[in-house]
Amino acid sequence: MNALRLHPVAGNSQCLKMFLTMPDHLGIAWPEVSSSIFTRLTEAGTNTAVKVAEGTSAVIAELNNENQIMAGEDNSELLALAQSEGLRISGALQSVPKIENAVALIAEQSQRMNSNGMEIQKLVNSVLAQETEFKVPFEVLASGLLRCGRRTNRLAVELGAAAQAFTLQYKLCRYERLAFSDRRSALIRRMDAQKEADKKSQKFVMNQYSLQSMGNTSKLDGYGRDAAMSGEIAVDALRESEEIGHILQCEIGRITQIRRRDWSMSLRVMAANMREAHAERAAIWESCRNALDSSNVEDNWPVIDQQQIHGSFHAENWSNGEHHNLQGSIHQQQQHAGAN
């Protein structure tokens, strides 16, 4: 809203001033914030239909030279501008959602890593609290996942902030198409007004001599007033179309300068953030590997297993030997008692 207020053209508009200083509820002029749920639902359905209709093929067909010339466009600069902007808008409509989806995937990856790290840490605290030799690698893994998840979340926030310039240009594509549509509507009105003025002027010229000869000056004056009024309407339509074309050229030039500056800065910021984040994440997992190497977990596990197996083997042999000795003594006692 502040950017709209500071706009060089729209900021000085009386309609905007009335909109911002309206004493009644804002929903009367802005259906999206209306107090009526039916008005909001109707506006949401309209916006959805508009978004579905904004396909890349529709943009190219809408801003091609044939449609512009059929509307009566006679400015070569605006024709070339419409052609180039149609290609740019179609590219922006395809590319900017991919950037937004990539940022959303990075944020989702950070959430998954954080949740996995917390679950592993919970496992260590609840199940492996007394198993010192087993909980060390799980603690290292949980720590690495949590640190990497936090760094990835910060990367997603940084990329989302840097991608605002692309999102802004994506939103401006719709308004630029509406501006070209206003230009075509103004050209059609200019063409219709010029046709009507030519018809009235021709009618006045054709009946001028005959009415003057008959002395019917009142009817001749009526034809003259109609021709003059139609000429004024045609001049107003011409002035309006020229004004819209001038504003359109100025606004596209201003937006182009903003886009070149902001996109270049945003791309550099995104590249620097991704390089820094990947370097830090690599350092995090390197530190986890060093922690595992320093704890000698891989060397202790086989020794522990051999000791346990060796101890259990001796215990089993001892128990088997005692069992056999006990059975032998009982058998000898039974034989001795039978001989007696």
C-alpha positions as CSV (number, residue, x, y, z in Angstrom):
1,M,0.0,0.0,0.0
2,N,2.9,2.4,0.8
3,A,4.4,1.6,-2.6
4,L,1.1,2.4,-4.3
5,R,1.0,5.7,-2.4
6,L,4.5,6.6,-3.6
7,H,3.8,5.6,-7.2
8,P,4.6,8.5,-9.6
9,V,1.2,8.2,-11.4
10,A,-1.2,6.4,-9.2
11,G,0.0,8.3,-6.1
12,N,-1.5,11.5,-7.4
13,S,-4.8,10.0,-8.4
14,Q,-8.0,11.3,-6.9
15,C,-9.5,7.9,-6.9
16,L,-6.7,6.5,-4.7
17,K,-7.0,9.5,-2.3
18,M,-10.7,8.9,-2.0
19,F,-10.1,5.2,-1.5
20,L,-7.6,5.8,1.3
21,T,-9.7,8.5,3.0
22,M,-13.1,6.8,2.7
23,P,-15.0,7.1,5.9
24,D,-17.1,4.0,5.4
25,H,-16.0,0.4,5.6
26,L,-13.1,-0.5,3.2
27,G,-14.9,-3.6,1.9
28,I,-17.3,-1.4,-0.1
29,A,-14.5,-0.6,-2.5
30,W,-12.3,-3.6,-1.8
31,P,-14.3,-6.9,-2.1
32,E,-11.4,-9.0,-0.7
33,V,-11.8,-7.4,2.8
34,S,-15.5,-7.1,2.8
35,S,-17.5,-8.0,6.0
36,S,-19.8,-10.2,3.9
37,I,-18.6,-13.7,3.4
38,F,-20.5,-14.1,0.2
39,T,-18.7,-11.1,-1.3
40,R,-15.4,-12.5,-0.3
41,L,-16.2,-15.9,-1.8
42,T,-17.4,-14.4,-5.0
43,E,-14.2,-12.4,-5.3
44,A,-12.1,-15.4,-4.5
45,G,-13.8,-17.4,-7.3
46,T,-13.3,-14.6,-9.7
47,N,-9.6,-14.4,-8.9
48,T,-9.2,-18.2,-9.2
49,A,-10.8,-18.1,-12.7
50,V,-8.5,-15.2,-13.7
51,K,-5.4,-17.2,-12.5
52,V,-6.5,-20.3,-14.4
53,A,-7.0,-18.2,-17.6
54,E,-3.5,-16.6,-17.3
55,G,-1.7,-19.2,-19.3
56,T,1.5,-18.6,-21.2
57,S,-0.2,-19.3,-24.6
58,A,-3.0,-16.9,-23.7
59,V,-0.4,-14.2,-22.9
60,I,1.5,-14.7,-26.2
61,A,-1.8,-14.7,-28.2
62,E,-3.0,-11.6,-26.3
63,L,0.0,-9.4,-26.9
64,N,1.0,-10.4,-30.4
65,N,1.1,-8.0,-33.3
66,E,-2.1,-9.2,-35.0
67,N,-4.3,-8.4,-32.0
68,Q,-2.6,-5.0,-31.5
69,I,-3.0,-4.0,-35.1
70,M,-6.6,-5.2,-35.2
71,A,-7.3,-2.9,-32.3
72,G,-6.0,0.0,-34.3
73,E,-2.4,0.3,-32.9
74,D,-0.4,2.6,-35.1
75,N,2.6,3.2,-32.8
76,S,5.5,1.0,-33.9
77,E,7.3,1.4,-30.5
78,L,4.2,0.1,-28.6
79,L,3.9,-2.8,-31.1
80,A,7.5,-3.9,-30.5
81,L,7.1,-3.3,-26.8
82,A,3.9,-5.5,-26.7
83,Q,5.7,-8.3,-28.5
84,S,8.8,-8.3,-26.3
85,E,6.7,-7.9,-23.1
86,G,4.5,-10.8,-24.1
87,L,7.5,-13.1,-24.3
88,R,8.9,-11.8,-21.0
89,I,5.6,-12.2,-19.2
90,S,5.2,-15.8,-20.5
91,G,8.8,-16.6,-19.2
92,A,8.1,-15.0,-15.8
93,L,4.8,-16.9,-15.5
94,Q,6.7,-20.2,-16.0
95,S,9.9,-19.5,-14.0
96,V,8.9,-17.6,-10.9
97,P,6.6,-20.4,-9.5
98,K,9.5,-22.8,-9.9
99,I,11.7,-20.5,-7.7
100,E,9.0,-20.2,-5.1
101,N,8.5,-24.0,-5.1
102,A,12.3,-24.5,-4.7
103,V,12.3,-22.3,-1.6
104,A,9.3,-24.1,-0.2
105,L,11.1,-27.5,-0.8
106,I,14.2,-26.2,1.1
107,A,12.0,-25.1,4.0
108,E,10.3,-28.5,4.0
109,Q,13.7,-30.2,4.0
110,S,14.7,-28.2,7.0
111,Q,11.6,-29.2,8.9
112,R,12.1,-32.9,8.1
113,M,15.7,-32.8,9.3
114,N,14.7,-31.0,12.5
115,S,12.0,-33.6,13.2
116,N,14.3,-36.5,12.5
117,G,17.0,-35.0,14.8
118,M,14.5,-34.5,17.6
119,E,13.2,-38.0,17.3
120,I,16.7,-39.5,17.4
121,Q,17.5,-37.4,20.4
122,K,14.4,-38.6,22.1
123,L,15.4,-42.2,21.3
124,V,18.8,-41.5,22.9
125,N,17.3,-39.9,26.1
126,S,14.6,-42.6,26.6
127,V,16.0,-45.9,25.4
128,L,19.8,-45.6,25.2
129,A,20.4,-43.5,28.3
130,Q,22.4,-46.3,30.1
131,E,24.0,-47.7,26.9
132,T,27.1,-45.5,26.7
133,E,28.8,-47.5,24.0
134,F,25.7,-47.4,21.7
135,K,24.3,-43.9,22.2
136,V,27.4,-42.0,21.0
137,P,26.8,-42.4,17.3
138,F,23.1,-41.6,17.7
139,E,23.9,-38.4,19.6
140,V,26.3,-37.3,16.9
141,L,23.7,-38.0,14.2
142,A,21.0,-36.1,16.1
143,S,23.3,-33.2,16.7
144,G,24.2,-33.1,13.0
145,L,20.6,-33.3,11.8
146,L,19.5,-30.5,14.2
147,R,22.3,-28.2,13.3
148,C,21.9,-28.9,9.6
149,G,18.2,-28.4,9.8
150,R,18.6,-25.0,11.5
151,R,21.1,-23.9,8.9
152,T,18.8,-25.1,6.1
153,N,15.8,-23.2,7.7
154,R,17.9,-20.0,7.7
155,L,18.8,-20.6,4.1
156,A,15.1,-20.9,3.2
157,V,14.3,-17.7,5.0
158,E,17.2,-15.9,3.2
159,L,16.1,-17.3,-0.2
160,G,12.5,-16.3,0.5
161,A,13.5,-12.8,1.3
162,A,15.7,-12.5,-1.8
163,A,12.9,-14.0,-4.0
164,Q,10.5,-11.2,-3.2
165,A,11.8,-9.2,-6.2
166,F,10.8,-12.1,-8.5
167,T,7.4,-12.5,-6.8
168,L,6.8,-8.8,-7.2
169,Q,7.5,-8.9,-10.9
170,Y,5.3,-12.0,-11.2
171,K,2.4,-10.1,-9.6
172,L,3.0,-7.1,-11.9
173,C,2.6,-9.2,-15.0
174,R,-1.2,-9.3,-14.5
175,Y,-1.4,-5.6,-14.2
176,E,0.8,-5.0,-17.2
177,R,-1.6,-7.2,-19.2
178,L,-4.5,-5.1,-17.9
179,A,-2.6,-2.0,-19.0
180,F,-2.2,-3.3,-22.5
181,S,-5.9,-4.2,-22.5
182,D,-6.7,-0.6,-21.5
183,R,-4.6,0.6,-24.4
184,R,-6.6,-1.7,-26.8
185,S,-9.9,-0.5,-25.4
186,A,-8.8,3.1,-25.8
187,L,-7.8,2.5,-29.4
188,I,-11.2,0.8,-30.1
189,R,-13.0,3.8,-28.6
190,R,-10.9,6.2,-30.7
191,M,-11.6,4.2,-33.8
192,D,-15.4,4.2,-33.1
193,A,-15.4,7.9,-32.2
194,Q,-13.5,8.8,-35.4
195,K,-15.9,6.7,-37.5
196,E,-18.9,8.5,-35.9
197,A,-17.3,11.9,-36.4
198,D,-16.6,11.1,-40.1
199,K,-20.1,10.0,-40.6
200,K,-21.6,13.2,-39.0
201,S,-19.2,15.4,-41.0
202,Q,-20.0,13.6,-44.2
203,K,-23.7,14.0,-43.5
204,F,-23.3,17.7,-42.8
205,V,-21.3,18.2,-46.0
206,M,-23.8,16.3,-48.1
207,N,-26.8,18.2,-46.9
208,Q,-25.2,21.6,-46.6
209,Y,-25.8,22.9,-50.1
210,S,-29.4,21.6,-50.3
211,L,-30.4,22.9,-46.9
212,Q,-28.9,26.3,-47.6
213,S,-30.7,26.6,-50.9
214,M,-34.0,25.7,-49.2
215,G,-33.3,28.1,-46.3
216,N,-33.6,25.4,-43.7
217,T,-30.8,26.8,-41.5
218,S,-32.1,25.3,-38.3
219,K,-31.6,21.7,-39.5
220,L,-28.3,22.7,-41.0
221,D,-27.2,24.1,-37.6
222,G,-28.3,20.8,-36.0
223,Y,-26.1,18.8,-38.4
224,G,-23.2,21.2,-37.7
225,R,-23.6,20.9,-33.9
226,D,-23.7,17.1,-34.2
227,A,-20.5,17.1,-36.4
228,A,-18.7,19.4,-34.0
229,M,-19.7,17.4,-31.0
230,S,-18.6,14.2,-32.7
231,G,-15.3,15.8,-33.6
232,E,-14.7,16.8,-29.9
233,I,-15.5,13.3,-28.8
234,A,-13.0,11.9,-31.3
235,V,-10.4,14.4,-30.2
236,D,-10.9,13.4,-26.5
237,A,-10.7,9.7,-27.4
238,L,-7.5,10.4,-29.3
239,R,-6.0,12.3,-26.4
240,E,-7.0,9.5,-24.0
241,S,-5.4,6.8,-26.1
242,E,-2.2,8.9,-26.4
243,E,-2.1,9.5,-22.7
244,I,-2.6,5.8,-22.0
245,G,0.2,4.9,-24.4
246,H,2.6,7.4,-22.9
247,I,1.9,6.2,-19.4
248,L,2.3,2.6,-20.5
249,Q,5.7,3.2,-22.1
250,C,6.9,5.2,-19.0
251,E,5.7,2.5,-16.6
252,I,7.2,-0.4,-18.5
253,G,10.5,1.5,-18.6
254,R,10.4,2.2,-14.9
255,I,9.5,-1.4,-14.0
256,T,12.3,-2.6,-16.4
257,Q,14.9,-0.5,-14.5
258,I,13.6,-1.8,-11.1
259,R,13.6,-5.4,-12.4
260,R,17.2,-5.2,-13.8
261,R,18.5,-3.7,-10.5
262,D,16.6,-5.9,-8.1
263,W,16.9,-9.1,-10.0
264,S,20.7,-8.7,-10.3
265,M,21.0,-8.0,-6.6
266,S,18.7,-10.8,-5.6
267,L,20.5,-13.3,-7.8
268,R,23.8,-12.4,-6.2
269,V,22.3,-12.6,-2.7
270,M,20.8,-16.0,-3.4
271,A,24.0,-17.4,-4.9
272,A,26.1,-16.1,-1.9
273,N,23.6,-17.5,0.6
274,M,23.5,-20.9,-1.1
275,R,27.3,-21.1,-1.3
276,E,27.7,-20.1,2.4
277,A,24.9,-22.5,3.5
278,H,26.4,-25.5,1.6
279,A,29.8,-24.8,3.0
280,E,28.5,-24.6,6.6
281,R,26.4,-27.8,6.1
282,A,29.5,-29.6,4.7
283,A,31.5,-28.4,7.8
284,I,28.7,-29.7,10.1
285,W,28.8,-33.2,8.6
286,E,32.7,-33.1,8.6
287,S,32.6,-32.3,12.3
288,C,30.2,-35.2,12.9
289,R,32.5,-37.6,11.0
290,N,35.4,-36.4,13.1
291,A,33.4,-36.9,16.3
292,L,32.7,-40.4,15.3
293,D,36.3,-41.1,14.4
294,S,37.5,-39.6,17.7
295,S,35.1,-41.7,19.8
296,N,36.5,-44.9,18.3
297,V,33.1,-46.4,18.0
298,E,33.9,-48.5,15.0
299,D,36.9,-50.1,16.9
300,N,35.1,-50.6,20.2
301,W,32.1,-52.4,18.8
302,P,33.9,-55.5,17.5
303,V,35.9,-55.8,20.8
304,I,32.8,-55.6,22.9
305,D,31.1,-58.2,20.8
306,Q,34.1,-60.6,21.0
307,Q,34.3,-60.2,24.8
308,Q,30.6,-60.8,25.2
309,I,30.7,-63.9,22.9
310,H,33.9,-65.2,24.7
311,G,32.3,-64.7,28.2
312,S,29.1,-66.3,27.2
313,F,31.0,-69.2,25.6
314,H,32.9,-69.9,28.9
315,A,29.8,-69.6,30.9
316,E,28.1,-72.1,28.7
317,N,31.0,-74.5,28.9
318,W,31.2,-74.2,32.6
319,S,27.5,-74.8,33.0
320,N,27.6,-77.8,30.7
321,G,30.6,-79.3,32.5
322,E,29.0,-78.9,35.9
323,H,25.8,-80.5,34.6
324,H,27.7,-83.5,33.2
325,N,29.7,-83.9,36.5
326,L,26.5,-83.8,38.5
327,Q,24.8,-86.4,36.4
328,G,27.8,-88.7,36.7
329,S,27.9,-88.5,40.5
330,I,24.2,-89.2,40.7
331,H,24.6,-92.3,38.4
332,Q,27.5,-93.7,40.5
333,Q,25.5,-93.3,43.7
334,Q,22.6,-95.2,42.2
335,Q,24.9,-98.0,41.1
336,H,26.5,-98.3,44.5
337,A,23.1,-98.4,46.3
338,G,21.9,-101.2,44.0
339,A,25.0,-103.3,44.7
340,N,24.5,-103.0,48.4
